[in-house]
């Protein structure tokens, strides 16, 4: 195998790793975008004093994204407000 062939093989390997990295980032970015959209909807519901609906939306989002700390924080905040009797 000549030097040119080794270079082509190495370039191919780098290309494979690059494509895998881009694929993982795309999934991560999609997750962040969906959670951000849910948090925007929750904030709108909170701003118009619809805490029960906001809590329901948070709980639905947590079923899909159970490890997202922003959703957990929003849930705790809403539950605390509901337990205290309002805003």
C-alpha positions as CSV (number, residue, x, y, z in Angstrom):
1,X,0.0,0.0,0.0
2,X,1.5,3.3,-1.0
3,X,1.6,6.6,0.9
4,X,-1.3,7.9,-1.1
5,X,-3.5,5.0,-0.2
6,X,-2.7,5.3,3.5
7,X,-3.7,9.0,3.3
8,X,-7.0,8.1,1.6
9,X,-7.8,5.5,4.3
10,X,-6.9,8.0,7.1
11,X,-9.0,10.7,5.4
12,X,-11.9,8.2,5.2
13,X,-11.6,7.4,8.9
14,X,-11.6,11.0,9.9
15,X,-14.7,11.6,7.7
16,X,-16.5,8.8,9.5
17,X,-15.7,10.2,13.0
18,X,-16.7,13.7,11.8
19,X,-20.1,12.5,10.5
20,X,-20.7,10.6,13.8
21,X,-19.9,13.7,15.8
22,X,-22.2,15.9,13.7
23,X,-25.0,13.3,14.1
24,X,-24.7,13.3,17.9
25,X,-24.7,17.1,18.0
26,X,-27.8,17.3,15.9
27,X,-29.7,15.1,18.3
28,X,-28.5,17.1,21.2
29,X,-29.4,20.4,19.5
30,X,-32.9,19.0,18.7
31,X,-33.4,18.1,22.3
32,X,-32.4,21.6,23.5
33,X,-34.7,23.2,20.9
34,X,-37.7,21.1,21.9
35,X,-37.2,21.7,25.6
36,X,-36.7,25.5,25.0
37,X,-40.0,25.6,23.1
38,X,-41.7,23.8,26.0
39,X,-40.3,26.2,28.5
40,X,-41.5,29.2,26.4
41,X,-45.0,27.8,26.4
42,X,-44.8,27.2,30.2
43,X,-43.6,30.7,30.8
44,X,-46.6,32.1,28.7
45,X,-49.0,30.0,30.8
46,X,-47.4,31.2,34.0
47,X,-47.6,34.8,32.9
48,X,-51.4,34.6,32.5
49,X,-51.8,32.7,35.8
50,X,-52.6,29.3,34.3
51,X,-50.4,27.4,36.7
52,X,-52.4,24.2,36.5
53,X,-52.0,24.1,32.8
54,X,-48.3,25.0,33.0
55,X,-47.8,22.2,35.5
56,X,-49.5,19.7,33.3
57,X,-47.3,20.8,30.4
58,X,-44.2,20.4,32.5
59,X,-45.2,17.0,33.6
60,X,-45.8,15.9,30.0
61,X,-42.4,17.2,29.0
62,X,-40.7,15.5,31.9
63,X,-42.1,12.1,30.7
64,X,-40.0,12.6,27.5
65,X,-37.0,14.6,29.0
66,X,-36.9,13.3,32.5
67,X,-33.3,14.3,33.1
68,X,-33.6,18.0,32.1
69,X,-32.9,20.2,35.1
70,X,-34.7,23.2,33.5
71,X,-38.0,21.3,33.4
72,X,-37.5,20.0,37.0
73,X,-36.8,23.6,38.1
74,X,-39.9,24.9,36.4
75,X,-42.0,22.1,38.0
76,X,-40.7,22.9,41.5
77,X,-41.3,26.6,41.0
78,X,-44.9,26.1,39.8
79,X,-45.7,23.5,42.5
80,X,-44.4,25.9,45.1
81,X,-46.5,28.7,43.8
82,X,-49.6,26.5,43.8
83,X,-48.9,25.3,47.3
84,X,-48.6,28.9,48.5
85,X,-51.9,29.8,47.1
86,X,-51.0,31.8,43.9
87,X,-48.4,34.2,42.6
